[in-house]
Amino acid sequence: MNEQEVEQTLAKLNQAINEIGKVIVGQSQVIEELLISIMAGGHCLLEGVPGLAKTLMVSSLSKTLAMDFNRVQFTPDLMPSDIIGTEILETDHDSGDRFFKFQQGPVFTNILLADEINRTPPKTQAALLEAMQEKSISYAGKSYNLPKPFFVLATQNPVEQAGTYSLPEAQLDRFLMFIRVGYPSAEEEIEILKRTTGNIAATLIEVLSAQEMLNLQSLTRDVEISNALVAYVTQIVRNTRPVKEGENSPCKLVADYVRWGAGPRAGQALVLCAKAKALMSGRYAVTIADIEFVAPAVLRHRILLNFQAEAEQVSTDEVIAALLSDTLKPVSDLS
């Protein structure tokens, strides 16, 4: 892509944000984090109480991107074949021979909305693991590639835990970002009431094509990051891990409340998401501010707190804030 094409594509990205804003009031940081995750080529898990428009946000995003979109409502009786597909018996009308043909499931799309993913049993949740990691699925000894680009945007709510199945750590780690959707402000809530209780429905325009998104993903990886900032990211990830007995931890909250820290995949995610954040801001080099912006959504599902943290109601976000404060920063923003 030449410089003019890059600027045009970035302008379309901003136009996509404006299109989503026709339907979603506020939640600008959540929308930005969603797009960062897609530009970085990763999957997203959104968590928020019912009624915060999580599903509407994802479906609106899909309408602004000219890509295939499927939604699956995860329920306790959902089977793996309901997601990846199954073989059906067909008859050749000329010869009369009977044969099995693979019928693709809803996972064969560009954007898959896994709505309330924690309401289905682990066996069905695990059916997504290969698709999320390898961008392909295996069935009856054959491998099938998924369309490019491919994203899983999953939702869950933190209340009504009866009848739910918490995602295992291995699957949580497959999500590039874990985004928390909070309540709107008073002014935003008034605007929501005005927009949703009349007869006027917003029409969203498709802005970005699948190929343009693939170009953006490639461009994201070309964004520069200095050796000092890579070392800073590494130190943040290493500081999430509890130290051995007798050693001094660089962060007191980690020493007191963390049971398991983040693995190397967290570092990869931090670098990629920071590059995407820099590109969205119109820059081609990562800064410390980019890393700090994406750190909570990248790390919060990769840090496991202990029982003491639960008893004292210490949240993962508080630990991450302390971690970022206590980790020694490079001298220059770009160095």
Disulfide bonds with the S-S distance in Angstrom:
none
